[in-house]
Amino acid sequence: MGEDIGRFLFRQLMKSIKYMHSRNVVHRDLKIENILYDEQMNIKVADFVFSTYKSINKLKSYRGTMTYMAPEIKQGKQYDGRQADVFSAGVILFIIV
């Protein structure tokens, strides 16, 4: 997509993540397939099947898509869902740019 569009989309994604996290909600399955956009390139985050609002900083369950998943989830360690979402966002940024 290139840097300019990637920056535009990523900025929106990070605002969406910041909003979710401010409400103590973690997505846990952020990936390209779960980012929708309209004609003006405004994004919407979709598919909240794995999301949670309980003990988001002490999660243990194996959730998400392997290629977007933070290493601590793959290793079966306790993890902070906010950090896992940010890791997945970094993978998305790598893909779109």
Stockholm file with secondary structure:
# STOCKHOLM 1.0

chainA/1-97         MGEDIGRFLFRQLMKSIKYMHSRNVVHRDLKIENILYDEQMNIKVADFVFSTYKSINKLKSYRGTMTYMAPEIKQGKQYDGRQADVFSAGVILFIIV
#=GR chainA/1-97 SS CCHHHHHHHHHHHHHHHHHHHHTTCBCSCCCGGGEEECTTCCEEECCCTTCBCSSTTSBCSCCSCGGGCCHHHHTTCCBCHHHHHHHHHHHHHHHHC
#=GC SS_cons        CCHHHHHHHHHHHHHHHHHHHHTTCBCSCCCGGGEEECTTCCEEECCCTTCBCSSTTSBCSCCSCGGGCCHHHHTTCCBCHHHHHHHHHHHHHHHHC
//
